[in-house]
Amino acid sequence: MVDRTERLTLAVTVVFGVTLVATAVVGHPLVWVLWAVAMVVLTGGTLVAVNRADRRDE
């Protein structure tokens, strides 16, 4: 069975891929910078959420 961490990893991967394609199609430098910032925030937020949830389970 797929647990919460694996579902979050899959969701982040899908969002990353879809938004990367959309950003590449647009191709404007400002869009690339905004995409990069959004991905850092998304990934960092996901890591923090998963790590905090793991500590509560201990």
PDB file of N, CA, C and O in Angstrom:
ATOM      1  N   MET A   1       0.831  -1.179   0.000  1.00  0.00           N
ATOM      2  CA  MET A   1       0.000   0.000   0.000  1.00  0.00           C
ATOM      3  C   MET A   1       0.883   1.253   0.000  1.00  0.00           C
ATOM      4  O   MET A   1       1.987   1.249   0.545  1.00  0.00           O
ATOM      5  N   VAL A   2       0.390   2.296  -0.605  1.00  0.00           N
ATOM      6  CA  VAL A   2       1.138   3.546  -0.702  1.00  0.00           C
ATOM      7  C   VAL A   2       0.825   4.412   0.513  1.00  0.00           C
ATOM      8  O   VAL A   2      -0.339   4.686   0.806  1.00  0.00           O
ATOM      9  N   ASP A   3       1.877   4.843   1.222  1.00  0.00           N
ATOM     10  CA  ASP A   3       1.648   5.667   2.407  1.00  0.00           C
ATOM     11  C   ASP A   3       1.633   7.154   2.044  1.00  0.00           C
ATOM     12  O   ASP A   3       1.799   7.528   0.883  1.00  0.00           O
ATOM     13  N   ARG A   4       1.433   7.975   3.046  1.00  0.00           N
ATOM     14  CA  ARG A   4       1.289   9.423   2.847  1.00  0.00           C
ATOM     15  C   ARG A   4       2.531  10.036   2.215  1.00  0.00           C
ATOM     16  O   ARG A   4       2.414  10.876   1.323  1.00  0.00           O
ATOM     17  N   THR A   5       3.705   9.636   2.654  1.00  0.00           N
ATOM     18  CA  THR A   5       4.946  10.186   2.123  1.00  0.00           C
ATOM     19  C   THR A   5       5.098   9.867   0.639  1.00  0.00           C
ATOM     20  O   THR A   5       5.512  10.725  -0.140  1.00  0.00           O
ATOM     21  N   GLU A   6       4.771   8.661   0.250  1.00  0.00           N
ATOM     22  CA  GLU A   6       4.883   8.288  -1.159  1.00  0.00           C
ATOM     23  C   GLU A   6       3.867   9.027  -2.016  1.00  0.00           C
ATOM     24  O   GLU A   6       4.170   9.398  -3.150  1.00  0.00           O
ATOM     25  N   ARG A   7       2.669   9.246  -1.491  1.00  0.00           N
ATOM     26  CA  ARG A   7       1.662  10.022  -2.237  1.00  0.00           C
ATOM     27  C   ARG A   7       2.115  11.465  -2.416  1.00  0.00           C
ATOM     28  O   ARG A   7       1.951  12.037  -3.493  1.00  0.00           O
ATOM     29  N   LEU A   8       2.683  12.056  -1.372  1.00  0.00           N
ATOM     30  CA  LEU A   8       3.192  13.426  -1.472  1.00  0.00           C
ATOM     31  C   LEU A   8       4.346  13.517  -2.469  1.00  0.00           C
ATOM     32  O   LEU A   8       4.435  14.476  -3.236  1.00  0.00           O
ATOM     33  N   THR A   9       5.222  12.524  -2.456  1.00  0.00           N
ATOM     34  CA  THR A   9       6.334  12.503  -3.410  1.00  0.00           C
ATOM     35  C   THR A   9       5.817  12.418  -4.837  1.00  0.00           C
ATOM     36  O   THR A   9       6.314  13.118  -5.719  1.00  0.00           O
ATOM     37  N   LEU A  10       4.843  11.581  -5.067  1.00  0.00           N
ATOM     38  CA  LEU A  10       4.249  11.463  -6.396  1.00  0.00           C
ATOM     39  C   LEU A  10       3.582  12.770  -6.812  1.00  0.00           C
ATOM     40  O   LEU A  10       3.736  13.209  -7.952  1.00  0.00           O
ATOM     41  N   ALA A  11       2.846  13.390  -5.903  1.00  0.00           N
ATOM     42  CA  ALA A  11       2.170  14.650  -6.218  1.00  0.00           C
ATOM     43  C   ALA A  11       3.173  15.752  -6.551  1.00  0.00           C
ATOM     44  O   ALA A  11       2.976  16.497  -7.511  1.00  0.00           O
ATOM     45  N   VAL A  12       4.237  15.860  -5.776  1.00  0.00           N
ATOM     46  CA  VAL A  12       5.266  16.879  -6.049  1.00  0.00           C
ATOM     47  C   VAL A  12       5.923  16.609  -7.392  1.00  0.00           C
ATOM     48  O   VAL A  12       6.191  17.546  -8.144  1.00  0.00           O
ATOM     49  N   THR A  13       6.186  15.357  -7.706  1.00  0.00           N
ATOM     50  CA  THR A  13       6.802  15.002  -8.984  1.00  0.00           C
ATOM     51  C   THR A  13       5.898  15.366 -10.159  1.00  0.00           C
ATOM     52  O   THR A  13       6.368  15.896 -11.166  1.00  0.00           O
ATOM     53  N   VAL A  14       4.621  15.086 -10.032  1.00  0.00           N
ATOM     54  CA  VAL A  14       3.676  15.414 -11.104  1.00  0.00           C
ATOM     55  C   VAL A  14       3.564  16.928 -11.273  1.00  0.00           C
ATOM     56  O   VAL A  14       3.612  17.435 -12.394  1.00  0.00           O
ATOM     57  N   VAL A  15       3.418  17.639 -10.174  1.00  0.00           N
ATOM     58  CA  VAL A  15       3.339  19.109 -10.250  1.00  0.00           C
ATOM     59  C   VAL A  15       4.610  19.671 -10.867  1.00  0.00           C
ATOM     60  O   VAL A  15       4.544  20.563 -11.712  1.00  0.00           O
ATOM     61  N   PHE A  16       5.760  19.164 -10.457  1.00  0.00           N
ATOM     62  CA  PHE A  16       7.036  19.608 -11.000  1.00  0.00           C
ATOM     63  C   PHE A  16       7.075  19.407 -12.518  1.00  0.00           C
ATOM     64  O   PHE A  16       7.426  20.324 -13.261  1.00  0.00           O
ATOM     65  N   GLY A  17       6.718  18.216 -12.968  1.00  0.00           N
ATOM     66  CA  GLY A  17       6.773  17.910 -14.400  1.00  0.00           C
ATOM     67  C   GLY A  17       5.813  18.741 -15.230  1.00  0.00           C
ATOM     68  O   GLY A  17       6.184  19.265 -16.280  1.00  0.00           O
ATOM     69  N   VAL A  18       4.587  18.860 -14.763  1.00  0.00           N
ATOM     70  CA  VAL A  18       3.573  19.619 -15.516  1.00  0.00           C
ATOM     71  C   VAL A  18       3.948  21.099 -15.585  1.00  0.00           C
ATOM     72  O   VAL A  18       3.868  21.718 -16.647  1.00  0.00           O
ATOM     73  N   THR A  19       4.352  21.651 -14.465  1.00  0.00           N
ATOM     74  CA  THR A  19       4.713  23.071 -14.473  1.00  0.00           C
ATOM     75  C   THR A  19       6.009  23.325 -15.225  1.00  0.00           C
ATOM     76  O   THR A  19       6.189  24.399 -15.800  1.00  0.00           O
ATOM     77  N   LEU A  20       6.913  22.354 -15.229  1.00  0.00           N
ATOM     78  CA  LEU A  20       8.147  22.503 -16.005  1.00  0.00           C
ATOM     79  C   LEU A  20       7.842  22.576 -17.494  1.00  0.00           C
ATOM     80  O   LEU A  20       8.403  23.408 -18.207  1.00  0.00           O
ATOM     81  N   VAL A  21       6.964  21.717 -17.959  1.00  0.00           N
ATOM     82  CA  VAL A  21       6.582  21.739 -19.377  1.00  0.00           C
ATOM     83  C   VAL A  21       5.913  23.073 -19.722  1.00  0.00           C
ATOM     84  O   VAL A  21       6.230  23.685 -20.742  1.00  0.00           O
ATOM     85  N   ALA A  22       4.991  23.516 -18.869  1.00  0.00           N
ATOM     86  CA  ALA A  22       4.304  24.784 -19.115  1.00  0.00           C
ATOM     87  C   ALA A  22       5.289  25.949 -19.129  1.00  0.00           C
ATOM     88  O   ALA A  22       5.170  26.852 -19.957  1.00  0.00           O
ATOM     89  N   THR A  23       6.250  25.932 -18.227  1.00  0.00           N
ATOM     90  CA  THR A  23       7.250  26.991 -18.166  1.00  0.00           C
ATOM     91  C   THR A  23       8.141  26.964 -19.404  1.00  0.00           C
ATOM     92  O   THR A  23       8.481  28.018 -19.942  1.00  0.00           O
ATOM     93  N   ALA A  24       8.516  25.789 -19.853  1.00  0.00           N
ATOM     94  CA  ALA A  24       9.352  25.671 -21.042  1.00  0.00           C
ATOM     95  C   ALA A  24       8.618  26.160 -22.286  1.00  0.00           C
ATOM     96  O   ALA A  24       9.230  26.750 -23.176  1.00  0.00           O
ATOM     97  N   VAL A  25       7.321  25.920 -22.350  1.00  0.00           N
ATOM     98  CA  VAL A  25       6.532  26.391 -23.495  1.00  0.00           C
ATOM     99  C   VAL A  25       6.498  27.918 -23.522  1.00  0.00           C
ATOM    100  O   VAL A  25       6.654  28.529 -24.580  1.00  0.00           O
ATOM    101  N   VAL A  26       6.293  28.529 -22.356  1.00  0.00           N
ATOM    102  CA  VAL A  26       6.258  29.991 -22.283  1.00  0.00           C
ATOM    103  C   VAL A  26       7.648  30.560 -22.576  1.00  0.00           C
ATOM    104  O   VAL A  26       7.795  31.443 -23.420  1.00  0.00           O
ATOM    105  N   GLY A  27       8.648  30.060 -21.887  1.00  0.00           N
ATOM    106  CA  GLY A  27      10.032  30.396 -22.170  1.00  0.00           C
ATOM    107  C   GLY A  27      10.510  31.772 -21.748  1.00  0.00           C
ATOM    108  O   GLY A  27      11.658  32.119 -22.027  1.00  0.00           O
ATOM    109  N   HIS A  28       9.699  32.557 -21.102  1.00  0.00           N
ATOM    110  CA  HIS A  28      10.111  33.891 -20.666  1.00  0.00           C
ATOM    111  C   HIS A  28      10.990  33.772 -19.419  1.00  0.00           C
ATOM    112  O   HIS A  28      10.682  32.983 -18.526  1.00  0.00           O
ATOM    113  N   PRO A  29      12.084  34.546 -19.345  1.00  0.00           N
ATOM    114  CA  PRO A  29      12.989  34.433 -18.185  1.00  0.00           C
ATOM    115  C   PRO A  29      12.314  34.675 -16.835  1.00  0.00           C
ATOM    116  O   PRO A  29      12.631  33.998 -15.857  1.00  0.00           O
ATOM    117  N   LEU A  30      11.396  35.625 -16.774  1.00  0.00           N
ATOM    118  CA  LEU A  30      10.712  35.889 -15.510  1.00  0.00           C
ATOM    119  C   LEU A  30       9.877  34.680 -15.082  1.00  0.00           C
ATOM    120  O   LEU A  30       9.802  34.368 -13.894  1.00  0.00           O
ATOM    121  N   VAL A  31       9.264  34.014 -16.025  1.00  0.00           N
ATOM    122  CA  VAL A  31       8.475  32.815 -15.714  1.00  0.00           C
ATOM    123  C   VAL A  31       9.390  31.725 -15.165  1.00  0.00           C
ATOM    124  O   VAL A  31       9.004  31.006 -14.243  1.00  0.00           O
ATOM    125  N   TRP A  32      10.596  31.592 -15.716  1.00  0.00           N
ATOM    126  CA  TRP A  32      11.547  30.603 -15.211  1.00  0.00           C
ATOM    127  C   TRP A  32      11.938  30.899 -13.766  1.00  0.00           C
ATOM    128  O   TRP A  32      12.024  29.988 -12.942  1.00  0.00           O
ATOM    129  N   VAL A  33      12.171  32.162 -13.462  1.00  0.00           N
ATOM    130  CA  VAL A  33      12.556  32.535 -12.093  1.00  0.00           C
ATOM    131  C   VAL A  33      11.404  32.264 -11.123  1.00  0.00           C
ATOM    132  O   VAL A  33      11.607  31.709 -10.043  1.00  0.00           O
ATOM    133  N   LEU A  34      10.199  32.660 -11.519  1.00  0.00           N
ATOM    134  CA  LEU A  34       9.036  32.410 -10.664  1.00  0.00           C
ATOM    135  C   LEU A  34       8.792  30.917 -10.473  1.00  0.00           C
ATOM    136  O   LEU A  34       8.438  30.480  -9.378  1.00  0.00           O
ATOM    137  N   TRP A  35       8.978  30.141 -11.527  1.00  0.00           N
ATOM    138  CA  TRP A  35       8.813  28.689 -11.429  1.00  0.00           C
ATOM    139  C   TRP A  35       9.834  28.102 -10.442  1.00  0.00           C
ATOM    140  O   TRP A  35       9.495  27.265  -9.605  1.00  0.00           O
ATOM    141  N   ALA A  36      11.078  28.552 -10.555  1.00  0.00           N
ATOM    142  CA  ALA A  36      12.126  28.037  -9.668  1.00  0.00           C
ATOM    143  C   ALA A  36      11.815  28.352  -8.205  1.00  0.00           C
ATOM    144  O   ALA A  36      11.969  27.495  -7.335  1.00  0.00           O
ATOM    145  N   VAL A  37      11.382  29.568  -7.942  1.00  0.00           N
ATOM    146  CA  VAL A  37      11.036  29.952  -6.570  1.00  0.00           C
ATOM    147  C   VAL A  37       9.855  29.114  -6.065  1.00  0.00           C
ATOM    148  O   VAL A  37       9.866  28.633  -4.932  1.00  0.00           O
ATOM    149  N   ALA A  38       8.858  28.947  -6.904  1.00  0.00           N
ATOM    150  CA  ALA A  38       7.687  28.147  -6.514  1.00  0.00           C
ATOM    151  C   ALA A  38       8.077  26.703  -6.209  1.00  0.00           C
ATOM    152  O   ALA A  38       7.554  26.114  -5.264  1.00  0.00           O
ATOM    153  N   MET A  39       8.978  26.130  -6.983  1.00  0.00           N
ATOM    154  CA  MET A  39       9.381  24.745  -6.754  1.00  0.00           C
ATOM    155  C   MET A  39      10.192  24.609  -5.468  1.00  0.00           C
ATOM    156  O   MET A  39      10.072  23.606  -4.765  1.00  0.00           O
ATOM    157  N   VAL A  40      11.011  25.602  -5.157  1.00  0.00           N
ATOM    158  CA  VAL A  40      11.763  25.569  -3.897  1.00  0.00           C
ATOM    159  C   VAL A  40      10.796  25.630  -2.720  1.00  0.00           C
ATOM    160  O   VAL A  40      10.950  24.888  -1.750  1.00  0.00           O
ATOM    161  N   VAL A  41       9.806  26.506  -2.804  1.00  0.00           N
ATOM    162  CA  VAL A  41       8.823  26.634  -1.723  1.00  0.00           C
ATOM    163  C   VAL A  41       7.997  25.351  -1.599  1.00  0.00           C
ATOM    164  O   VAL A  41       7.775  24.858  -0.493  1.00  0.00           O
ATOM    165  N   LEU A  42       7.547  24.821  -2.723  1.00  0.00           N
ATOM    166  CA  LEU A  42       6.744  23.590  -2.702  1.00  0.00           C
ATOM    167  C   LEU A  42       7.538  22.419  -2.116  1.00  0.00           C
ATOM    168  O   LEU A  42       7.048  21.711  -1.237  1.00  0.00           O
ATOM    169  N   THR A  43       8.738  22.226  -2.598  1.00  0.00           N
ATOM    170  CA  THR A  43       9.551  21.104  -2.133  1.00  0.00           C
ATOM    171  C   THR A  43       9.938  21.272  -0.668  1.00  0.00           C
ATOM    172  O   THR A  43       9.855  20.326   0.115  1.00  0.00           O
ATOM    173  N   GLY A  44      10.358  22.472  -0.305  1.00  0.00           N
ATOM    174  CA  GLY A  44      10.731  22.729   1.089  1.00  0.00           C
ATOM    175  C   GLY A  44       9.556  22.551   2.032  1.00  0.00           C
ATOM    176  O   GLY A  44       9.696  21.962   3.104  1.00  0.00           O
ATOM    177  N   GLY A  45       8.402  23.059   1.634  1.00  0.00           N
ATOM    178  CA  GLY A  45       7.207  22.901   2.462  1.00  0.00           C
ATOM    179  C   GLY A  45       6.808  21.453   2.632  1.00  0.00           C
ATOM    180  O   GLY A  45       6.392  21.034   3.712  1.00  0.00           O
ATOM    181  N   THR A  46       6.937  20.693   1.565  1.00  0.00           N
ATOM    182  CA  THR A  46       6.613  19.266   1.628  1.00  0.00           C
ATOM    183  C   THR A  46       7.576  18.529   2.558  1.00  0.00           C
ATOM    184  O   THR A  46       7.152  17.702   3.366  1.00  0.00           O
ATOM    185  N   LEU A  47       8.864  18.828   2.443  1.00  0.00           N
ATOM    186  CA  LEU A  47       9.850  18.183   3.315  1.00  0.00           C
ATOM    187  C   LEU A  47       9.604  18.515   4.785  1.00  0.00           C
ATOM    188  O   LEU A  47       9.684  17.638   5.645  1.00  0.00           O
ATOM    189  N   VAL A  48       9.309  19.760   5.067  1.00  0.00           N
ATOM    190  CA  VAL A  48       9.035  20.160   6.452  1.00  0.00           C
ATOM    191  C   VAL A  48       7.788  19.448   6.976  1.00  0.00           C
ATOM    192  O   VAL A  48       7.781  18.946   8.099  1.00  0.00           O
ATOM    193  N   ALA A  49       6.743  19.408   6.164  1.00  0.00           N
ATOM    194  CA  ALA A  49       5.497  18.754   6.587  1.00  0.00           C
ATOM    195  C   ALA A  49       5.717  17.265   6.858  1.00  0.00           C
ATOM    196  O   ALA A  49       5.211  16.735   7.847  1.00  0.00           O
ATOM    197  N   VAL A  50       6.456  16.601   6.002  1.00  0.00           N
ATOM    198  CA  VAL A  50       6.711  15.172   6.185  1.00  0.00           C
ATOM    199  C   VAL A  50       7.575  14.931   7.415  1.00  0.00           C
ATOM    200  O   VAL A  50       7.304  14.013   8.189  1.00  0.00           O
ATOM    201  N   ASN A  51       8.604  15.738   7.604  1.00  0.00           N
ATOM    202  CA  ASN A  51       9.485  15.550   8.759  1.00  0.00           C
ATOM    203  C   ASN A  51       8.760  15.827  10.072  1.00  0.00           C
ATOM    204  O   ASN A  51       8.995  15.134  11.062  1.00  0.00           O
ATOM    205  N   ARG A  52       7.899  16.809  10.095  1.00  0.00           N
ATOM    206  CA  ARG A  52       7.137  17.092  11.317  1.00  0.00           C
ATOM    207  C   ARG A  52       6.154  15.970  11.611  1.00  0.00           C
ATOM    208  O   ARG A  52       5.969  15.592  12.768  1.00  0.00           O
ATOM    209  N   ALA A  53       5.522  15.436  10.570  1.00  0.00           N
ATOM    210  CA  ALA A  53       4.580  14.330  10.764  1.00  0.00           C
ATOM    211  C   ALA A  53       5.311  13.084  11.268  1.00  0.00           C
ATOM    212  O   ALA A  53       4.785  12.362  12.115  1.00  0.00           O
ATOM    213  N   ASP A  54       6.513  12.828  10.759  1.00  0.00           N
ATOM    214  CA  ASP A  54       7.288  11.664  11.203  1.00  0.00           C
ATOM    215  C   ASP A  54       7.675  11.780  12.670  1.00  0.00           C
ATOM    216  O   ASP A  54       7.689  10.777  13.384  1.00  0.00           O
ATOM    217  N   ARG A  55       7.984  12.970  13.125  1.00  0.00           N
ATOM    218  CA  ARG A  55       8.381  13.137  14.526  1.00  0.00           C
ATOM    219  C   ARG A  55       7.201  12.926  15.477  1.00  0.00           C
ATOM    220  O   ARG A  55       7.388  12.468  16.603  1.00  0.00           O
ATOM    221  N   ARG A  56       5.995  13.257  15.031  1.00  0.00           N
ATOM    222  CA  ARG A  56       4.817  13.041  15.863  1.00  0.00           C
ATOM    223  C   ARG A  56       4.516  11.566  16.018  1.00  0.00           C
ATOM    224  O   ARG A  56       3.939  11.149  17.023  1.00  0.00           O
ATOM    225  N   ASP A  57       4.909  10.757  15.013  1.00  0.00           N
ATOM    226  CA  ASP A  57       4.634   9.321  15.029  1.00  0.00           C
ATOM    227  C   ASP A  57       5.570   8.566  15.971  1.00  0.00           C
ATOM    228  O   ASP A  57       5.267   7.437  16.356  1.00  0.00           O
ATOM    229  N   GLU A  58       6.688   9.158  16.345  1.00  0.00           N
ATOM    230  CA  GLU A  58       7.674   8.451  17.174  1.00  0.00           C
ATOM    231  C   GLU A  58       7.229   8.293  18.590  1.00  0.00           C
ATOM    232  O   GLU A  58       7.952   7.720  19.404  1.00  0.00           O
TER     233      GLU A  58
END
